[in-house]
Amino acid sequence: MTISSKLTGAGAVALAVVFNLPYGYLAQNFEYPDILRRPSAEVLAAFAAGGEGLVWAWYVFGLSALAFVPLAMALSLTPERIHRSPGVAIGAALAGVLAGLVQAIGLFRWVFVVPGLARQEDLGAAGAQFDLMNAFAGVAIGEHMGQIFTALFVGLVAALQWGERARLSAVIGTVTTGLMVAGAGGGLALAQGQSDEMFAMLSIGAYLGLTLWLITTGIGLLGFARARPAKPVVYV
């Protein structure tokens, strides 16, 4: 393992912590994610009441999604993985990059679009615009596509980890992948006018699993880097 491996491991642990900070703030101050399924006028009113703190929380949330892009590339495109399984490594990198980008698009709507809607006097009319924007940028792109690409990334890296005998990370990653794929069905349920409550619970479990997977993956890299035995010296 090299210094870059240590940096990747530290980055994985750091990102697991960082993206949960705005999530926790929004859960406490905006009743996220439950509020997303309430009437649009109510969501906009709550957003307006939350002030600048909510905007900054969503901005940090979006940045954490973008930070997933270089981390996904660093985790996937190691020399060893490219040499051993180039197709899986490159596929994982592409999936991770797309996951970070589409989730950032979905999250940044709260920074650059929703504040303007929340400032309108007629929240009823603004609510119609919010519903359309939320259905496309939020549900379709940020949630549905974001979860599918994230699941693909985690699943491919977990397969690599299993081959490398990083069994704990591989098992957590595989379970996370399954939960995330199942949770992605929430968008389809909403599109058909059905409740997504069960899918939302699966998605919450999936992102908790993602947090745990990033931490175990990062600690594994850091621990392996420390534990690497020195090359023996042979005297002749």
C-alpha positions in Angstrom: 0.0 0.0 0.0 1.2 3.5 -0.8 0.5 7.0 0.6 -2.3 7.3 -1.9 -4.0 4.2 -0.4 -3.8 5.8 3.0 -5.3 9.0 1.6 -8.1 7.1 -0.1 -8.9 5.2 3.2 -8.9 8.5 5.1 -11.1 10.0 2.5 -13.6 7.2 2.6 -14.0 7.5 6.4 -14.1 11.3 6.2 -16.8 11.3 3.5 -18.9 8.8 5.5 -18.9 11.3 8.4 -19.2 14.5 6.3 -22.3 13.5 4.3 -24.1 12.5 7.5 -23.6 16.0 9.0 -26.0 17.9 6.7 -28.3 14.9 6.7 -28.6 15.1 10.5 -29.1 18.9 10.4 -31.9 18.6 7.8 -33.5 15.7 9.8 -33.6 17.9 12.9 -34.5 21.2 11.3 -36.5 20.3 8.2 -37.9 16.9 9.1 -36.0 15.4 6.2 -36.7 13.0 4.5 -40.3 12.7 5.6 -41.2 16.2 4.6 -40.5 15.4 0.9 -43.8 13.6 0.7 -46.0 16.4 2.2 -48.0 18.9 0.1 -45.7 21.2 -1.8 -47.0 24.4 -0.3 -46.2 23.0 3.2 -42.7 22.0 2.1 -42.0 25.5 0.7 -43.3 27.2 3.8 -41.1 25.0 6.0 -38.1 25.7 3.7 -38.7 29.5 3.9 -39.0 29.3 7.7 -35.7 27.4 7.9 -33.7 30.4 6.6 -30.2 30.4 5.3 -29.2 27.4 7.5 -31.2 25.1 5.3 -29.7 26.4 2.1 -26.1 25.9 3.4 -27.0 22.5 4.7 -28.2 21.5 1.2 -25.1 23.0 -0.3 -22.8 21.0 1.9 -24.9 17.9 1.1 -24.4 18.6 -2.6 -20.7 19.0 -2.2 -20.4 15.8 -0.4 -22.1 14.1 -3.4 -19.5 15.7 -5.7 -16.7 14.5 -3.3 -18.0 11.0 -4.0 -16.7 11.3 -7.6 -12.9 11.4 -6.9 -13.3 8.9 -4.1 -15.0 6.4 -6.4 -12.2 6.8 -8.9 -9.6 6.3 -6.3 -11.3 3.2 -4.8 -11.8 1.6 -8.2 -8.8 2.5 -10.3 -5.9 1.2 -8.3 -3.1 -0.4 -10.2 -3.8 -3.8 -8.7 -7.5 -3.7 -9.6 -6.9 -2.5 -13.1 -4.4 -5.2 -13.7 -6.5 -8.0 -12.1 -10.0 -7.0 -13.2 -9.9 -4.0 -15.6 -13.5 -4.3 -16.7 -14.9 -4.4 -13.2 -12.6 -1.6 -12.0 -13.4 0.7 -14.9 -17.1 -0.1 -14.6 -17.1 0.7 -10.9 -15.3 4.0 -11.5 -17.9 5.1 -14.2 -20.8 4.1 -11.9 -19.3 6.0 -9.0 -18.7 9.1 -11.0 -22.3 9.0 -12.4 -23.7 8.4 -8.9 -22.0 11.4 -7.5 -23.0 13.7 -10.3 -26.7 12.8 -10.5 -27.1 13.0 -6.7 -25.4 16.4 -6.7 -27.8 17.6 -9.4 -30.8 16.4 -7.3 -29.4 18.0 -4.1 -28.4 21.3 -5.6 -32.0 22.0 -6.6 -32.5 23.0 -3.0 -29.8 25.6 -3.3 -30.5 27.2 -6.7 -34.2 26.5 -7.4 -36.2 26.0 -4.3 -35.3 29.3 -2.5 -36.8 31.2 -5.4 -40.0 29.2 -5.3 -40.2 29.6 -1.5 -40.0 33.4 -1.8 -43.0 33.6 -4.1 -46.2 35.0 -2.5 -48.5 32.5 -4.1 -47.2 29.2 -2.7 -50.0 27.4 -4.4 -48.7 28.3 -7.8 -45.1 27.9 -6.8 -46.1 24.4 -5.5 -47.0 23.3 -9.0 -43.6 24.2 -10.3 -42.0 22.6 -7.2 -43.9 19.3 -7.9 -42.6 19.1 -11.4 -39.1 20.0 -10.5 -39.1 17.6 -7.6 -40.4 14.8 -9.6 -37.7 15.2 -12.3 -34.6 16.5 -10.6 -35.4 15.0 -7.2 -37.1 11.7 -7.6 -36.0 10.6 -11.1 -32.4 11.9 -11.2 -31.3 12.4 -7.6 -33.0 9.5 -6.0 -33.8 6.8 -8.6 -30.8 7.2 -10.9 -28.5 8.1 -7.9 -29.4 4.9 -6.0 -29.0 2.7 -9.1 -25.6 4.1 -10.0 -24.5 4.0 -6.3 -25.7 0.4 -6.0 -23.8 -0.6 -9.1 -20.6 1.1 -7.8 -20.8 -0.4 -4.4 -21.7 -3.8 -5.8 -18.7 -3.9 -8.2 -16.2 -2.7 -5.6 -17.6 -5.3 -3.1 -17.0 -8.0 -5.7 -13.4 -6.8 -6.0 -13.1 -6.7 -2.2 -14.3 -10.3 -2.0 -11.6 -11.4 -4.3 -9.1 -9.6 -2.2 -10.4 -11.3 0.9 -11.7 -8.1 2.5 -14.7 -10.2 3.4 -16.3 -7.8 6.0 -16.4 -4.9 3.6 -17.5 -7.1 0.8 -20.5 -8.5 2.7 -21.6 -5.0 3.9 -21.3 -3.7 0.4 -23.3 -6.6 -1.0 -26.1 -6.1 1.5 -26.0 -2.3 0.9 -26.3 -2.9 -2.8 -29.4 -5.1 -2.4 -31.1 -2.5 -0.1 -30.3 0.3 -2.5 -31.6 -1.5 -5.6 -34.8 -2.3 -3.7 -35.2 1.2 -2.4 -34.9 2.6 -5.9 -38.3 1.2 -6.6 -39.8 4.1 -4.6 -39.6 6.4 -7.6 -41.5 3.9 -9.7 -44.1 3.6 -7.0 -44.6 7.4 -6.9 -44.9 7.5 -10.7 -47.7 5.0 -10.5 -49.5 7.0 -7.7 -48.6 4.5 -5.0 -47.1 4.9 -1.6 -43.3 4.7 -1.4 -43.2 4.4 2.4 -41.7 0.9 2.4 -39.1 1.9 -0.3 -38.2 4.9 1.7 -37.3 2.7 4.7 -35.2 0.5 2.5 -33.4 3.6 1.2 -32.6 4.8 4.7 -31.2 1.4 5.5 -29.2 1.4 2.3 -27.5 4.8 3.1 -26.8 3.6 6.6 -25.2 0.6 5.0 -23.2 2.9 2.7 -21.9 4.8 5.7 -20.8 1.6 7.3 -19.3 0.3 4.1 -17.3 3.5 3.5 -16.0 3.3 7.1 -15.0 -0.3 7.0 -13.4 0.1 3.6 -11.5 3.1 4.7 -10.3 1.5 8.0 -9.3 -1.6 6.0 -7.1 0.5 3.7 -5.6 2.4 6.6 -5.1 -0.8 8.7 -3.6 -2.8 5.8 -1.3 0.1 5.0 0.0 0.1 8.7 0.1 -3.7 8.9 2.0 -4.3 5.7 5.1 -6.3 6.7 8.5 -5.1 5.7 10.3 -6.9 3.0 12.6 -9.4 4.6 16.3 -8.9 4.2 18.2 -11.9 2.9 21.9 -12.1 3.8 24.2 -14.1 1.6 
